[in-house]
């Protein structure tokens, strides 16, 4: 039996913690700042705790999934903070997207207490988290990684990225790539609609070609359906993530002018009231600028089947990209 404390039960944390609650040979304690989010875990057999310190006491493994660096420090420090109860020999798995600086601080704090840190941010959103289909980007000492393997495998596919901070660094690269992909998608849909194209048919054409992507298919469908709530991952969190990337790039002397432009677009979306909506709501900024909406009525089942056959043909044919 392995004892796990899970701190942070938001959009991603709750389904990840549920994976552990239903896993064999796992004793789970949970904490969330908003207690109502933690209460349902009692029916799953988890111990619901009133403070991070209570949850962490005696745990072999601690997992954090919080919004940002400030939230991580808040869980760790002060009266009732997790660091007060970390056991010698414990391994802390930091799965949030919080950048690198705060990880260096946390690692030093854990070293003083005889505990280890694994940075293991995840790639994927709420659906993959519920299905145990996330990609876990795990960095740290091999011995520590081995000790938390069972826990990480409950979340999805584990990729060992290297030594300390390598998981967090990989996630920063993922984040800037995803932001560029989103910017390309929303720009393309708005431009295509303004040029007279049906945005749903435009998505089908993209999906049939060399640029097909699960992100384009999923987020594109939400855009053309006008489905911006509930959020799989909010515009506000997208902005936070890009700021972390740009801060890391500045520290190591890398200029990312295209990401600056994307960050500014996302910041504008937040300032115009889109912050709590799904990240694909960034398209609404460009729609307002272009005075067009990239929406399309649902096609009939027969039409969808016809398009699927055309897509299969075009992707297996002899034409070039």
Residue, then its C-alpha position, 0 to 999 in steps of 0.5 A: x500500500x502506498x500513501x498519497x496526498x493530493x493537493x489541488x482539485x480543480x479542473x485537472x486535479x480532480x480527475x487525476x485524484x479520482x484515478x488514484x482513488x480508484x487505483x489498487x493499493x493506494x491510500x489517498x488523502x486530499x486537500x483543496x482550498x475550496x472545501x466543497x470540491x474535496x468533499x465528494x472524495x470521501x465517498x471514494x474512500x479518500x481522507x478529506x483534510x482541512x489543511x495541506x499539512x494534515x493531508x501530507x502527514x505520513x504520505x509517501x508521495x505528495x502530488x500538487x496540481x495548482x494554478x500558478x507559482x503563487x498557489x504552489x507557494x501558498x499550499x507549501x508555506x505558513x500555518x497548515x502548509x504542506x512543508x510543515x508535515x513532509x516526511x523524510x524519504x517522501x517524494x513530491x510530484x509537482x504536476x502543475x505548470x509553474x515554470x522553473x524558478x519555484x521548482x528550484x525553491x521547492x527542491x531546496x526546501x525538500x532537500x532540507x527535509x530529506x525529501x525529493x522532488x519530481x517535476x511531472x507536468x502533464x500534457x492534455x486537458x480534462x477529458x484525457x485526465x478523466x480517462x487516464x490518458x494524459x502524457x506525463x513529462x517526468x523529470x528528476x533523479x532516477x531513484x525518485x522517478x522509480x518510486x513514484x512510477x505507479x502513481x504517475x502511470x495512473x495518470x497516463x503515459x509517462x515520458x522520462x524527460x531527464x534530470x531535475x526541471x526537465x519535465x517543467x522545461x519540456x512543458x514550457x516548450x509544449x505550451x508555446x507550441x500549443x499557443x502558436x497552433x491555437x493562434x494559427x487555428x483561430x486566425x485561419x478560421x476567421x480569415x477563411x470565413x471572411x473570404x466566404x468559406x464555410x468554417x466547418x467545411x474548412x475544418x474538414x479540409x484541414x483534417x484531410x491534409x498535412x496539417x491535421x491535428x487533434x487540437x485543430x479538430x477538437x477546438x475547431x469544432x467548439x469554435x464553429x459550434x460557438x461552444x466556449x463554456x464550460x472550459x477545458x482550459x481557460x483563456x486566463x490559464x493560457x495567458x499565465x502559461x505563455x507568460x511563464x514561457x516568456x519569462x524563462x526565455x528571457x532568462x536564458x537569452x532567447x527571443x520569441x517575438x511570435x509568442x509575444x504577439x500570441x501572448x498579447x492576443x490572449x491578454x486582449x481576450x482576457x481584457x475583453x471578458x473572455x478569461x473564464x471561457x475555454x481557450x478557443x474563445x480567443x477567436x472572439x477577439x479576431x471575430x470582433x476585429x474582422x466583424x465576422x463570426x466563424x460559426x456553421x450550422x450542423x451538417x446532416x448525418x449523411x453529409x458528415x458520412x460523405x465528408x468522412x469518406x472523402x477525407x479517408x480517400x484524400x489522406x490515402x491518395x497519391x496527391x502531395x501535401 
